[in-house]
Amino acid sequence: MRRIILTLILMAALGCTASLHGQQLDPAEYVYPVRGVSGACSANFGEMRPGHFHAGVDIKTDGVEGKELVAVADGYVSRVVVTAGGYGRALYLTLRNGKTAVYGHLQRFRDDIEARVRTARYEGRTNSVDLTFDASQWPVRQGELIGYSGNSGSSMGPHLHFELRDNRTQRRYNLVHEGIIRPADHTAPRILRLHYIEVDTVRGVPVRSPGESYAVVRTTAGSYRLTRSEALPVGRNGYFVVEASDRRDGVHNTFGIWRAALAVDGQPRFEYRMDGFTYEQARCCDAVSCYPLQLFSRNECIRLARLQGAPGEFYPTLVDRGVLRVDAGAQHTVRIEVEDDSGNRSHLEFTIRGRAESFRAAADTTAVVARRDRATLLTIPGEVMALIPGGALYEPLFCRPERLDAANMHLPAGVVPLSPLYRILDNRTPLYRAMTVTIIAPLPPTRQLQAVVAVRTAKGALIYAGGRYAADRITCSTRTAGDLLIVADTLPPSVRPLFGNGADLSRSATLRFTVKDNFAGIAAWRLCIDGEWVPCDRFPMRGTLVHTFDTPPAGRQHDAELSVTDACGNTTRWRGTFRR
């Protein structure tokens, strides 16, 4: 009996492990989600994007919109969304097999669903909608038409963003590795560069050396070597970062890496795999990558070591968290392997030798230690305070808030600085949760309504962080650890109609405008025709607002009025006429 119980426990444990890293989907249960395309992809699952892993696959629609989208399996339409950013027009199918299929960046839904969305927009006088349905309202069969591919939301070109999620956990699946999507791929990943970083610990805080970089060359298909022939000198404690990317047959796009592994003298020490992730884990790409390097690279900079706050399920093999402990004079053979989600592999093999002296960090008794498991309040009395909540950091770190000289800072047109520049955290620090920052600065009444907090990123760009001014201070929440200051955005958005005033639009299906903003970004817009509100879609990547006519031409003149407001409250109003 005891043996049976132990066997059952072991089987359960193995089942849990398999659910995390093994095959989860049966390709025979699904059909391809889009008709009449070549089957090529432009992005893969788990790619490292700014602040998140890519949650699905991007299927090329051969440079055009309007391809038919079909239900991949039996189920029902459970949700439809229309929004300016993100997935734009998105449709969610709850499937009978316990999964949810997500279709993003649609041009339009099928006619009956599109009519329901149009009604909801008019009833709510809102450009954005998020509608949910039960199983009785929109049942669909496998292969049934549900919509048409497009280029809406944060899309850089016509394609379908497609995902499969677990209904219960909302875990996203790697559809290529699972065999649901099968792009042509016989091309091994590219290893582009190797980096080595030493680590010291001071007061329980890891402190890293600046790092050393080494050039890599390909010798044969899938095989790489360092350009230097002698052994790499390494310290007593350190790890490697591999910079890599992937290609597929017949396309120019670059793709992310599914797996990265490291072995020392033939013994596995580290493995990273991108089999899937939950919503809460999406932002953890900043922990999986070497964030300071990833900020400035077009490739994936995969840290071959685990940060404290990185999800453990990404690392099926882990010895000493991936940190290599090498004695002075000791020599070892290191093999790094990277693999794409189609099973193509590349490797880099080299020798390391322990050097006599290792990196030692200097103790700084004036710095504050911010811990992962508790909140930390950082202040410059009377000027700025920042609350870093528990769970915001991936590891403990030293902090020293400071005031910086903003005299020579580059500002966008129309943006006026209203406070000193403050550095709360190093701008190469990734944040999982937002920190709350308050800057104290008495402002003249003429500037208070336009005042917001801005962040200067590690790349030098100034971005909007928000906040509302009251009682001589302004507070905002931000997940960008850069230099902060109060600014006033003084310029309203620009609006330009893509038709002449009084133009005959009888043969046009749409009314189009170009809209731009200098800094804060478009927050709201309202279009009225003959005094009546009408829906208007915003395409942020193209900088356009588009109204699709839903009534036939009547051959008469119409009055149009468009108001566009940025995130700082600056508004532009345009009035004109057209015939239709």
Stockholm file with secondary structure:
# STOCKHOLM 1.0

chainA/1-580         MRRIILTLILMAALGCTASLHGQQLDPAEYVYPVRGVSGACSANFGEMRPGHFHAGVDIKTDGVEGKELVAVADGYVSRVVVTAGGYGRALYLTLRNGKTAVYGHLQRFRDDIEARVRTARYEGRTNSVDLTFDASQWPVRQGELIGYSGNSGSSMGPHLHFELRDNRTQRRYNLVHEGIIRPADHTAPRILRLHYIEVDTVRGVPVRSPGESYAVVRTTAGSYRLTRSEALPVGRNGYFVVEASDRRDGVHNTFGIWRAALAVDGQPRFEYRMDGFTYEQARCCDAVSCYPLQLFSRNECIRLARLQGAPGEFYPTLVDRGVLRVDAGAQHTVRIEVEDDSGNRSHLEFTIRGRAESFRAAADTTAVVARRDRATLLTIPGEVMALIPGGALYEPLFCRPERLDAANMHLPAGVVPLSPLYRILDNRTPLYRAMTVTIIAPLPPTRQLQAVVAVRTAKGALIYAGGRYAADRITCSTRTAGDLLIVADTLPPSVRPLFGNGADLSRSATLRFTVKDNFAGIAAWRLCIDGEWVPCDRFPMRGTLVHTFDTPPAGRQHDAELSVTDACGNTTRWRGTFRR
#=GR chainA/1-580 SS CHHHHHHHHHHHHHHHHHHHHSCCCCGGGCCCSBSSSCCCEEECTTCEETTEECCSEEEECTTCSCCEEECSSSEEEEEEEECSSTTSEEEEEEETTSEEEEEESEEEECHHHHHHHHHHHHHHTCSCEEEECCTTTSEECTTCEEEEEBCCSSCSSSEEEEEEEETTTCCEECTTTTTSSCCCCCCCCEEEEEEEEEEEEETTEEEECCCEEEEEEEEETTEEEESCCSCEEECSEEEEEEEEEBCCTTCCCCBCCSEEEEEETTEEEEEEECSEECGGGGGGHHHHBTHHHHTTCSSEEEESSCCTTSCGGGCSEESGGGCEECCTTCEEEEEEEEECTTSCEEEEEEEEEECSSCCCCCCCTTSEEECSSSCEEEEETTTEEEEECTTSCSSCEEECCEEECCTTCCCCTTEEECSCEEESSCTTCEEEEEEEEEEECCCCHHHHTTEEEEEECTTSCEEEEECEEETTEEEEEEEECSEEEEEEECCCCEEEESSCTTEECTTCSEEEEEEECSSSCEEEEEEEETTEEECCEEETTTTEEEEECCSCCCSSEEEEEEEEEETTSCEEEEEEEEEC
#=GC SS_cons         CHHHHHHHHHHHHHHHHHHHHSCCCCGGGCCCSBSSSCCCEEECTTCEETTEECCSEEEECTTCSCCEEECSSSEEEEEEEECSSTTSEEEEEEETTSEEEEEESEEEECHHHHHHHHHHHHHHTCSCEEEECCTTTSEECTTCEEEEEBCCSSCSSSEEEEEEEETTTCCEECTTTTTSSCCCCCCCCEEEEEEEEEEEEETTEEEECCCEEEEEEEEETTEEEESCCSCEEECSEEEEEEEEEBCCTTCCCCBCCSEEEEEETTEEEEEEECSEECGGGGGGHHHHBTHHHHTTCSSEEEESSCCTTSCGGGCSEESGGGCEECCTTCEEEEEEEEECTTSCEEEEEEEEEECSSCCCCCCCTTSEEECSSSCEEEEETTTEEEEECTTSCSSCEEECCEEECCTTCCCCTTEEECSCEEESSCTTCEEEEEEEEEEECCCCHHHHTTEEEEEECTTSCEEEEECEEETTEEEEEEEECSEEEEEEECCCCEEEESSCTTEECTTCSEEEEEEECSSSCEEEEEEEETTEEECCEEETTTTEEEEECCSCCCSSEEEEEEEEEETTSCEEEEEEEEEC
//
